[in-house]
Amino acid sequence: MKKFLLLLAFLLPFVLMAQKTITGFVTDTNSNPLKDVLVQIKGYKTFATTDAAGKYILNNVPEKAAYLIFSLKGYEILEEEIKSRIVINVKLQKEAIILVDFNDEKIEFDDIVMEKEASLGSKRSNTMYETNAPVSYDYYGFTDDGPNTEEYSNIVENEYKETTRDPVSTFSIDVDNASYSNVRRFLTGYQMPPNDAVRIEEMINYFDYDYPKPEGEQPFSVYTEISEAPWNKEHQLLHIGIQGKTLNYEDLKPCNLVFLIDVSGSMSDWNKLPLVKESMKLLLDGLSKNDYISLVVYAGAAGVVLETTPATEKDKIIKALDNLSAGGSTACGEGISLAYDVCQKNLIQDGNNRVILCTDGDFNVGTSSTGDLVDLITEFRQKYDIYLTICGFGMGNYKDDRMEEISNAGNGNYFYIDTKEEAEKVFVKELRANLFTIAKDVKIQIEFNPYYVKAYRLIGYENRMLAKEDFDDDKKDAGELGAGHTVTAIYEIIPANSDEEIRPVGDLKYQQTGLTSEAKSSDELFTLKLRYKPIKSEKSILIEQVVKKRDIISFEKTSNIFKFSASVAAFGMLLRDSKFIENYTYSDVLNLAKISYKKDDQYQTEFLELVQKAEKISKNK
């Protein structure tokens, strides 16, 4: 024992020397303190953030640590050598992106920024974004100390369908927008997103559009516009918009919200569990005295860490959140079962009952396969009238494919939260739209008149396509529409008088195709049908609307809604390396967006910045 104590006494100074504390202040170039700057030890998961005074404290810094990384959205990333210092003060420069007056001058992008991107590289895959090579650090969380094993489902773009053979198109609405914020994360880190990370419908639906407000008893209005396609003047674009009715905020139904939080080891990074906590704290400010919160966590096992608590007891809820830490394996199936049980036990009749899953999707214990989890969620959806929201966090091992599929199975919506700003958008600015459903199982069906339409293709919605007979089948699950939500879909159309050849799906042996006399004599371009179920009903209601040939307008007369949404669709196709967009560039997208974006809309303005970045990255690949 004496020998052990002597050895311990001898080694203790060296153990203490192996780690140290580093502190300092972060300001801008004008010496103004910067709050929420991420300070990370390069090559390690240790991090801190600055307070309102710009101060940070990093404890337990390994002696062999060589650099600190300072990053804040809108500022250039700074890499600072540690050496022997224990006080490191730095100044951050504004990111060198110059957005000038879009109406008068050319938009420029400072080439100095792109010098950093040359070493980052990019990887594009049709099945899975995965590499065993180290990934360079960027603001959105790629670090030097681990492989990237992100997973995305394979997307096969919708082909053109010949109208004489197949005049009917049917799909489920999709209000998810996770793909856009995920794409933004890649581009902000000066990397091209993998092709299959780009779901074009989710990029289009990230933005709100000024559709007419619904009137009467219908929960939503329907808007259509048709004109030429900006990337192919021989084609046309059909724009369909749905605007959900807003709720009376003075008479909202009470909420029973069960947060199911992944606290496994994979959630330890700064942009995972810490960002989950920040997101939930933002949500609390938007809830009322009639709302209730429960916290369920899962790692190797699942457990309830906060029984159902009034949302007004913020201190109690925040204390439970702050006590959470990450570690262990991931048993998602057990956590989902427990969360639904908790929600069911505290069910509010005629209230808003919802499970909100916060995870990076890396499930590896118990019921972990996507198919098993989808079956589990489907069973709960059918058994209880409980809705599901999935919030994805983090990167590096992010499992986008399974979270989207689980969300679709659970009467749910799906978001990817990469920053505190995105958390504010989801949980503050659009809280009611994201939590309160006003119509369920919403389906759209269009029948094109082959006399005017030679062929058509739906842009995006590849995993939302339905069979023609599913439209009238009330047992077939479809998407939900939230209060105040907008849904947008865009078709590209080849007019009947076009000489363009459409590759046939196959020769028909027993069926003849041709134009009926009714089609020839009609001035109807297409018939639009929508089906939806009221919240407390299992019987759908049909809405029908006819659009005529005379409704086609010149591109110059189209609305800013039409032009901006088309620019987003074109951007998505370029990012996907789509075969359906040729001789159209990121500059063309930018020019179209800049004449139609709303200058007071921070998200549309940000879109222009992303197009600039994508253009520069593509030139430097």
N, C-alpha and C positions, 0 to 999 in steps of 0.2 A: 504493500500500500504506500509506504514511504517513497519507494522508487517511482510509483505511478504519479504521486503528488509532485515529486521533484521534476519528473518529465513534463507534467502539465504546466508547472510554473515556468519551465524553460521554454515550452512551445507557445504559451499564451501570448507573449508579445508579438510573435510572428503571425499568429492567427489574427490578432487585432490589426496588425499591419496589412493583412491581406485585403482588408476592406476599408473604405473611407466614406465620408460624406462630402458631397459637392453641392454648393449652393450658389445663387447668383440672381441677377435681374435681367429680364429681356425687355427691350424697348424697340420702338421703331427708329428710323434714322433721325427723327426730330426729338428723340429722347422721351417720347410718350410711352408709358408702360403698356405692355401687351398682355391681355388676359387669355387664358386657355391655350397658351402655347404648349405643344407637346414636346417634352424634353426626354429623349430616349437614349440609352447607352447603345451605341452601335454594336450589333452582334448579340445583344441580350434583350430580354423581355422587360427589364427594369425600366420604369418610366415615371415621370412626374408631370404635372401641369402647373402653369403659373397662376398666381392669384391676381386679384384686381390691381395690386401694386407691381405686377410683373415678376414677382419673386417665385423661385422654385427651390425645392430641397430634394436632393437625390441621396437616399440612404443606401448603405450596403453596396457601394460601388466597388467592384472587383479591382484589385491593384493592377491587373493586366489589361483593364479596359483602356482603349486608346482614344476613342472619339465620342463626342456627344452630338446627337442630331436634334436640331431645333426646327420645328415645323408648325405652321399655322396657315390655314386656308387663306389664299390671297397674298401670301408672302412667299419669297423664295426660300427654299430649304437651305439651312446653314449647317455645315459639318465643321465642328470645332475640335481641335486636338486638345486632349486633357493634359498631357505631360504630368507634371507634379502638382498642378494647381488644385486647390480645393474651393476657390471662388472663381467662377467664370461668368462674366457679364458679357452679353452680346447685343447687337443691334440687327434687326431683320429688315430687309428691303422689300418693298412692294413687288409682287410678281410682275415681271416685265411683259405684261400683255397690254397692248394699247388699243382700246376701243375708241374710235373717233366718231364724229358725227356721221352716221350711216347714210344720211340723205345727201350729203355733199362731198364726202371724201372717201377714199379707199381705206378699208380696214387693214391695219398692219399688225404683224405679230413679231415681237422682238426676237431675232435669231439667236441672241445670246442664251435665252432659255433653252433652246434646243440643243445646245452643246451638252447639257446634262443628260439629254435623252439618248445620245449616241451610244452610251454604254449600257443603256437599259435593255434595248432590243425588244422584240415582241414575238409572241408565239400564237399562231392561229390554228385552230383545230376544228374538225367537223364532228367530233364526238366528245372529247374531254379535254379541258384545259389542264394539262398535267405535265410537270417536268421535274426531274430529279436534280436539275442544276440549281444552284443558289440564285435567288431572285434579288435584284438590287433594291435598296431601300427607297420608298417614296412616302409621301405624306399619308397615304391611305393604308399604310401598314405592312407593306412587303418588307421583310427584314432579311438580313444576310445569313441568318442562322437556321434556315429550314427550307425544305422543298415546298413547291406549290402543287397541291393536289386538288384543285378546284374541279368540280364536275358540272357539266351542262348536258342536257338531253339533246340528242341530234335533231335538228330541224331541217326538214325537206320543204322548200318553198312551194306554195300552191302554184300549180301549173295553170295555163289557160285551158278553159273548158269550152268546147264548141257548142254553141247555143242550140243548134238543131238536134244535137245528140243529148245534151244535158242542160236544159234551160233553168234549172232550179238550184239555188245555192242556199244552204242552211248552216247556221252556226250559233253558238252560245256567246252572249256578251262577255266581255272581260274588263273589269275595272282595275285590275292589278297594274302596277307601274314599277315593279321592282327592277325590271330590266334597265330602265332608263338610269336610275341612280347607280346601278352597278356599272353600266357603261361609262357613266360620268367618272366613277372612281378610277377606272382604267385610264381614261384620257387625261384626267387631272394628274395622274402619275406618269404621263407621257408614254403610255403603252397603248397599243391597239387592243381592243377587247377581242377575245376569241369569237369566231363567227356565231357559234351557237349560244353565246351570251346575249345576242341581240334579238330580242323579240319585238318586232316592229310595232305591233298593236299596243304593247305596253309603253313604248316610247311616245307614240301618238297620244295615248291616254294619260300621260303624265301631266299634260297641260289642260287647263280649263278653257272652254270656249264659250263665247257669249251667245248661246242658243236661246231661242224664245222660251220664256217661262211657261210651264204647263198651266192650262186653264181647266176649269171644271173638276170632275172627280178623278180624271186620269192621273196616275202618279208621275207621269213624265210626258214631255212633248217630243215630237219627231221632226227633224229638220233634214232636208236634202238639198243638194246643190250638184250640178253636173256641168263640166266644161272640159276643155282640152287638157291633156297631161303635160306638165311643163317639161318633162324629160323626153317626150315623144309627141310631137304635135299632130301625128296621125292617129293617136289614141285619145281616149277620153278618161276622165276621172269622175267617179260617182262618190260623193261625200255624204255619209249618213251620220247624223248626230242625234243623240238622245240626252235630254236634260231632265234630271230627277227633280221632283218637287222638294223644296226646303221645308224644314219643320218649324213649328211654332216653338221658339226657344223658351217661352214662358210655360209651356205645357209638355215638357219632354218626359217620356217614360223613364222610370228609374232603371239604373244599370246594375247588373250583377256581373262583375268582371273578375275572372279568375286568371291571374297571370301565371303562366307556366314557364319557369325560367331554367334554362340549361346552365348548370354550374359545374359542368365537367371540366377536366383539365384543359381541353381545347378552347375554353372560353376565357382564359386568363389574360389574353392580350388586351391592351388599352382600348381597342375599338370594339370589344365584345362586351363582357360583363360590366366593365365600368360605364360604357356607353348605354347599356341597358338601364342601369340605375339612373343615369342622367335623363333618359327618355321617360322613364316612369315618373320621375319627379316633375317633369314638365306637364305630364298628363294630369296630375293631381289638381293643378290649378284650374283645369277646365271642367272638373266634375262638381256635382251639386250635393246638397245635404241628403238627397234621396238615393245616392249612389253608394255601392259597396265594393270593396276590394278584398280579394284573397290572394295569397302568394303560395304557390306550389313550386318546389324545386326538384330537379332530378340530376343525379350523377350516376354513381354505381347503383343507387336506389332512389326512390322518390319519397318525398315527405312534404307535409304542410308546415310552413314556417310562419304563416300568418293566417289565422282563422278569419272568417268574414268580418270585415271591419268597416264602419262608415268612412267614406272618403274624406269627411271633415276632420278625422283624427290623423292629420298629416304627420305629426311628429312620430306617432306610433308606427305608421307605415314606412316612413323614411328610416327609422331606426332598424326595422326589420330588413330593409333593403341594404343599408350600410353594413349589416352584419354578414351579408353574403360574400362568400369567397369561392374561387374556382379550384377544382381538383377532382381527380378520379375519372372513371370511364363514364359512358353515356348510355343510360337505359331509358330511351325516349318513350317506348311503348308503355312502360309502367307509369311514367309521368303523365302521359296523355290520359290513361284510364283514371288515374287519381284526380286529375284536374276536372274531367267531366263529372266524376262522382261528386266532387265538391260543389261544382256549379249546379248540378241537379238537386243536391240536398238543400241549397239555398235559392232555388228557383223562384223568381219573381213572376207571378202570373201577369200576363200582358206587359211584362217588362222587357228589357234588353239584356238577354242572358248570353254571355260570350266568353270563350276561352281565348286568351291571347298568348301564343307561343313565341318566346324569344330565344333564338338559337342560331348557331352557325350550320346546323343540319348534319353535323358529324356524329351519327348514331352508330354505336358499335356493341351494345349489350342488349340481350333479350330480343324483343320484337324490334328489329332494326332494318329489315329489308323494306324497300319502298312499297312493294306490293302488300306486305303484311300490314304496314302502317296505313295504307290507303283503305284496306278492308276494315281495319279498326275504326278509322275516322268515319267511314261510310256507315258503319253499324251505329255509331253514336249519333250521326246526323239523322238517321231514320228513327232511332229510338227516342231521342230528345229533340226538342225544338231549340237547340243551342247552336249558335254560330261560332265560326272559327276565324281568327285573324293570325297570320304568321308574319313575324318580323325577323328578317335575316340580318345578321351582324357579322362583321369581320371579313377576312379574306385569307388566302393561303390554303385553307382546307374547306372552303365554303361549298356547300352542297346545294346549289341552286335547283338542280333537276328534281330532287325528291321533295323539296319544300313547295315548289310550284304544284306538283302533282297532289301532294297532301292537301294543300289549300283548295284546289279545285274539287276535291272529294268532300270537303267539309263545310259547304255553304259559306265559303270564306273569301277573304282577300289577302293579298300577299305584298309585303313591302320589303325593300332592302334599305336599311338605315346605315349610312356610311359616315355621317357627321351629326353634330348637334343640330345644325341647321335643318337637316332632313328630318330629324326627330321632331323639331318644332312644326314642320310642315304636316307630318302625319298625325301627331298627337295634340297639336294646338290649333293651327290654322284650319285643318280639315277634319277636326275631331268628330264632329257630328256626322259628316258624310261617311267616315270610315267606321263608325260604331253603330249607326242606326240604319237598318235595311228597310226600304219602302216597297220593294217588289222583288220577288224571287223567281227563279227558273225562267229568266228572260231569254227568249230566243228570237232570232231574226231569220226570215226566209224571203228570198227575192226570186221572182220568176221573170226572166228577161224575154222580151219579144224578139225572136230570131229574124224578123223582118228588118229590124234596126240594129241589132247587136249580133255580130259574127262570133265573138268569143269574149270571155271575161275571166278575171282572176281576182280573188280576194287577197289584199296585201296584208300579210300577217295572219293571226288567228289559226295557225296551222294545227295547234293542239286543242282547238275549240270547235273544229268542224263536226257537224252532225249529219246523219243520214236524213234524206228527205222525209221519211216517215216519222222521224223523231220529233218533228215540229208539232204534230198533233197528239203526241204521246205524253200525257201529263205525268207519267211515271219517270220520264227521262229527265235527269238532273241537268240544270244549266246554271248560268251565272246570276248573281244577286246585284241589285242596284241600290246604292246608298243614298241617303237624303242629300240632295244638292249635287250628286255626282253627275258627271257628263261621261258619255260613252261615244266613241267615234270609230267608224269603220270606213275604209276606202277601197273601192273596186277600181281596177284598171280595165277599160273596155276597148275592144277593137270593133269599130263600126262595121256594119254589114257591107258597106260599099268598099271596104278595104281590099287590096289585092294581096295582102299578107297571107301566107300559107300557115295554117295551124296543123301541127302534127297530130293526126288522129290517134285516139287512145287504142283503137283497134277496129277492124272491120266488123260490122254488125251482120250476123247471119240470119237472124229471125225478125229483125226490126227494120222498118224503113223510116228514114228521116226526111223531113221536108217542111215546107211552109203551108200552114192551113190558110184557108180563105179568111178566117177570122183574124189571123195575125196580119195578113196583108192589108186588110181593110181598117185595122185599128190604128189610132195615132198614139197608142200607149207604148211607152218605151219599156217600162217594167212595172210590176206590182210588188209593193213592199208590204210584208206582213210581220207583225210582232205578236208574240204571246208572252204573257206574264201571269204569275199567280199573286193575288193579294197575300199579305203576310200570314193571315190566319185561315187561308183557304188552300185546298189541294186541287181546285178546279181552275183552269186557266181562262184568261180573257183574251180575245182576239182583237187586234187593231189592224186596219188595212188602209193602205194609201197607194194611189196610182200616180205615177210620174209620166208625163207625156213628152213627145218629141220636142214640142215647142218650149219645154222647160230648159233645154240646153242653151247656155249663154256663152258669150265670148269670154276668154280668159281675162281680158281687161276689166270686165264687169263683175268678176267674181269677188267675193268678200275676202277680207283679211283672214277670216277663219279658214277658208278654202286654201288660200295661198300658204299660210303658215303651216297648217297640218300637212300639206303636200311637201313642204320643205323638210319636215320631220320624217315623213315616209321615205323621201329620197335619201336623206342622211342615213336612215337605217339600212336601206338597200346597199348603199355604198360601203357601209361598215361590214355588211355581210358578204361583200363581193358578189352581189346578186347578178345573175345573168340577164335579169329583166331591166337593167338600167345601163345603157351604153351611151357613150359620148356625153356624159353628164358628170360634172366634177363637184368637188367640195366648194369651189368658188361659185358655181352655179347655185348650189344650195344656199350659200351665204347671201348671195344677191337676192334670191327669192325670199329668204327669211327677213332680210333687213327692210324690205318694202312692206312687210305685213306684221311684224312683231309689235307688241304693245310696249312702249318705252317705260311705262310704270310697272311692268310685270317683271319682277326680279328673275323668275324662272325662264321666261322667254329671252330675256337679255343674256342670261347665263348660257342658253342654247347657242347663241351666236359665238360665244367664247369657245364652246366645245367644238363647234365646226372648224374654227380657226386652228385649234390644237390638232384635230384629226388631219387637217390638210397638211400641216407642217410635219406631223409624225409620218404620214404616208410618203412624203417626199424624202424623208431621211431614213426610210427603212432599208 
